[in-house]
Amino acid sequence: MKIIVTGCGKIGTEILCCLVAEGHDVVVIDNNPAVVEEITTIYDVMGVCGNSADCDTLEEAGVKDAELIVAVTDSDEMNMLSCFLASRMGAGHTIARIRNPEYNDNSLGFMLKHLELSMAINPELMAAKELYRLLKLPSAAKVETFGKNFEMVEVKLKNESVLDGLSLIEFRKKYQINLLICVVKRGEEVFIPDGNFILRSGDRIGITARTAEIMNFFKLLGVGRKRSKNVMILGASKTAFYLAKMLLEGGSKVKIIELDPNKCAQFSEALPGAVIINGDGARQELLLEEGINETDAFVSLTGMDEENILISYYAASQEVPQVITKANRQEFVVMAEKLGLDCIVTPKKHIADVLVRYARGLENSLGSKVETLYKLMDGKAELLEFIVQSDCELNGVSFKNLNIKKNTRIAGIIRGRKVIIPSGDDCMLAGDRVIVVSSNHGMNDLADIVG
């Protein structure tokens, strides 16, 4: 499928990288010739240097034959105009990055309709929602929610974990907790485990369960904690704004530390319920003075990965119960994990997941049945949500009678308000929401789980 990506910054580069990996024909547009040259050298894509809101540039990129255009430049207005022109010139679907909080209120629906946008994406808002979920479930390293009461969480087994040396069969027999351990990362290897798989301390595991069962599991591990109600945020970014707003509306206390006095003034006006501190958050004295060792959670959201990691490491050394770090570059993510920082958020990867899911949907002329897609364990596994259609050939067939592909697992079923952690005797029915986890990439339909 032909896809045009305009804007080759951090988000755009991550998106095009994932789309190329999916086998799409990608054309990139950027107004910086050096960036275009670098991108086309590293990735198997065509490049056009120019203004993405210029009709001649769009025509050179082949917009009339494009099935999708993704506009992710630094300018919301440029992205919207590029998509509008592309749509009028023949592009099939258009997606624009719209970051400004003023555009993400009641006017967003109006703009989607009249600018003929297929979708608007806001990386900062999506990152804030992910952070908010983590703060509600502070023992998790990653949280994805399906419906109102079913979640997938990642958690790292600490040294001398009570689960060390137990097989999954033994775990189910010993502890009466209704959950499924559906993926395990050990070192650089990722496993979709069967009942004979033996857990080890240091494993990063992904589990699916009802929220109450997840809390019981955390208590078993000795890491159960109440949601964070007193949160310190470093950096007055757009993500920090969205997150602080959510926390304040949820009744939490929020303190934001920012070096730029102009940003402090803006946040003080926009977030009257938050405490805004104008100062250098890299200074340990300031953090101690502002009570870092008395806070429930510390979230580092500056624009520099290195600063986020170093200050998060200091927060962890002060025994802050929950430390969350934003890092975009993969080499820094690896560094942070080696320093013992387990809870790391990478906004650009979440956006790429959304675009990959959308592109898979367009590939299927009948409309893909993939409702949700998330990358797990640093992108080495996928978590997909499907809606079972009435004509699905797998309907009513017991899972034990299905030849499910290796490294693929049905991780949960949502049937109305009922949550099912599946066994071999269960089956899927029309209307069910089925959660699948797999290290086999590229699934578009439920039929892809069998071989």
C-alpha positions, 0 to 999 in steps of 0.5 A, a space after each residue: 500500500 502506498 503511504 505518504 508521511 510528511 515530517 521526518 522528526 522523531 514521530 515521523 521517523 518512527 512511523 515510517 520505520 514501522 510502516 516499512 517493516 510492515 511492507 508498505 510503499 512509503 514516500 516521505 516529505 520534508 522541507 530539509 534536504 539533509 533530513 530527506 537524504 539521511 532518511 532515504 539512505 537509512 530506510 527503503 523509502 522515496 523522498 521528496 524535499 519540499 512543503 507538504 502544503 504545496 500542491 506541486 510537492 504533493 503531486 511529486 510525491 504521488 498523492 493521487 495514488 496514495 491510500 494514506 497520508 500521515 502529516 506529522 510536521 511540527 505545525 498543527 496548521 500545516 498538518 491539517 492543510 496538508 491533509 485537506 489538500 491531499 484529500 482534494 487531490 485524491 488521497 484515500 485517507 488522511 491523518 494529521 497530528 494535532 497537538 495544541 490543547 486548544 484544538 483538542 476540545 469541542 472544536 476537534 470534531 468540527 475540524 475532522 468533519 470539515 477538513 475531511 480528516 480520517 483521524 487526528 493523533 495527539 502524541 502528548 495526549 496519548 502519552 498522558 493517558 498512558 501515564 495516568 493509567 500507570 499512576 492508577 496502577 503503580 506497581 505496573 511497568 505498562 498498562 493497557 485497558 480493554 473495556 471497563 474492567 479488563 487489563 493487560 499489565 507488564 511487571 518485572 519479577 524482583 530478585 527472590 520473587 515468590 514465583 522464581 522456579 515455578 512453572 505456570 502449571 504450578 503457579 495456577 495450582 498453588 495460587 487461586 488467581 484467575 489470570 493469564 501470564 501470556 508473554 515473558 521477556 527474559 534478557 533479549 528473548 521473548 516467549 509466549 509461554 505454555 504451562 511448562 514454562 518456568 518463571 525466573 526472578 528478573 523476568 518481565 511478564 505480561 498478564 491479562 486479568 480483571 483489575 481486581 485479580 491484578 491487584 491480588 497478583 501484586 499483593 502476592 508479589 509484595 508490590 501492591 500499592 494504592 494509586 499515587 495521590 501526590 505526584 511530582 512532575 518534572 518539565 512543563 511540557 504538553 504531556 505534563 499539562 494533559 497529565 496534570 489536568 487528568 490528575 487534578 480532576 481525579 483528586 490528586 495533588 500535583 507539583 510541576 517543576 519547570 526552569 522556564 519562567 514563561 512556561 511556569 506563568 502559562 501553567 499557573 494560569 491554565 492549572 490553578 489547582 497545581 503547584 508550579 515551581 520555577 527552578 532547575 529540577 536537575 538540582 538535588 537540593 531543589 528536589 529535596 526542598 520540594 519534598 521528593 522523598 515524600 511524594 508518591 510518584 515522580 514523573 520526568 517529562 523534560 525534552 531530554 532523554 538523558 536528563 529524564 533518566 538521570 533525575 529519575 535515577 536520583 528519584 529512585 535513590 530517594 525511594 520514591 514509590 513510583 518513578 516514571 521516565 519518558 525516553 524516546 531513543 531506544 539506546 536510552 531506553 536500554 540504558 534506563 532499564 540497566 539502571 533499574 528504571 522499569 517504568 519507561 514511556 515512549 510516546 512515539 511508539 504508541 503513535 506508531 502502533 496506532 498508524 500500523 493498526 490503521 494501515 492494516 485495516 486499509 489493506 483489507 478491502 472488507 475492513 480489518 477486524 483489528 480493533 486495537 494493536 499494542 507493541 509489547 516487550 520493546 516491540 518484540 510481541 504484539 497485543 491485538 484486539 479483535 471483534 468476532 464477526 458472525 461469519 468467522 470460521 472459528 466461531 464455536 470451536 473449542 480452543 483445544 481443537 484449534 491449531 493455534 500457531 506457535 508463539 500465539 496465545 488467546 489472552 482473554 475474551 470480553 463477552 458483554 460485561 463478562 471477562 473470560 480468561 480462556 482455557 482449552 474448553 472455551 470458544 469464541 462467539 460472534 460479538 466477542 472481543 478477543 485479545 490475542 498476544 503473539 510474537 508473530 507480527 503482521 496479523 490482520 484477522 482472527 483467522 491468522 492465529 491458526 495455521 
